[in-house]
Amino acid sequence: MVRILSAYGFQVQSTVKGKRTAGLEVVGDSGKVYYPDIKAQKGPWTIICEARTRGQRGQSDKLDPGAIQLAIAELDDMQAVLRRPHGMIVTPHGIQPEAKKLADHFGIIVALLPIAAIDKILDLDFHSRKEQILTIAKEFKLVF
């Protein structure tokens, strides 16, 4: 997702899951500290992105309403600090129908990026194959 957002012209900061990076530290309005997987900025837009491979309750590979509710709560806490950021969850497995309705209602972007597409993008050199990365992203309806 970092390469896709970069190809669209976003300035992207990312971290490896499980490792906290001071540059990605976001202190919410409540004082709680968040470490998102990806923070992308372009003009007045900020996207806070989490990569998820399972539902919040861990019982399904597909995103469940709990994962969406957690993203909504975290974004709500970052509203003033980041000036109304957009939320995104990236997953290779899909989303449950009721979770999709919830995400659509609250404006959470759910990016379905299958492992095959990730492998294709990772094999490409970002600087010389930027257009090809954008083509792959558009195939999966990832347009920003």
Residue, then its C-alpha position, 0 to 999 in steps of 0.5 A: m500500500v505504501r508504493i500505491l499511495s506514493a505512486y499517487g503522489f502522497q508523502v508516506q511514512s510507514t512502520v513494520k508491524g510490531k515496531r513503534t516509530a517515533g515519526l509515526e506517533v500520533v497523540g490523539d485528542s484524549g492524550k492516547v498515543y497511536y502508532p498507525d501502520i501508514k500515515a500518508q499526506k497529500g495537500p490537505w488530506t491525511i490518511i491513517c492506515e492499518a493493515r489487518t489480516r484478521g477480524q478484530r475478534g480473531q474468529s474470521d480472516k475477513l474484517d468484522p464490524g469490530a475492526i471497523q468500530l475500532a478504526i472509527a474510535e481511533l479516527d474520532d480521537m485524532q480529529a482535531v490533531l490531524r484535521r479530520p483524517h481519512g481512515m483506511i484498512v488494508t486487508p488481503h482477505g475481504i470484509q464481512p457484509e455488515a462490516k462493509k455497510l458500517a465502513d461505508h457509512f462512516g467513510i472508512i476506506v477498505a482496501l482489498l489487496p490480494i496477496a497476488a497483487i502485493d507480490k506483483i507490486l513488490d517485484l516492481d521498481f517504484h521509480s521506473r515502474k510507477e505507471q505499472i503500479l498504478t495500473i495494478a492498483k486500478e485493477f483492484k479499484l484502489v484509486f485516490 
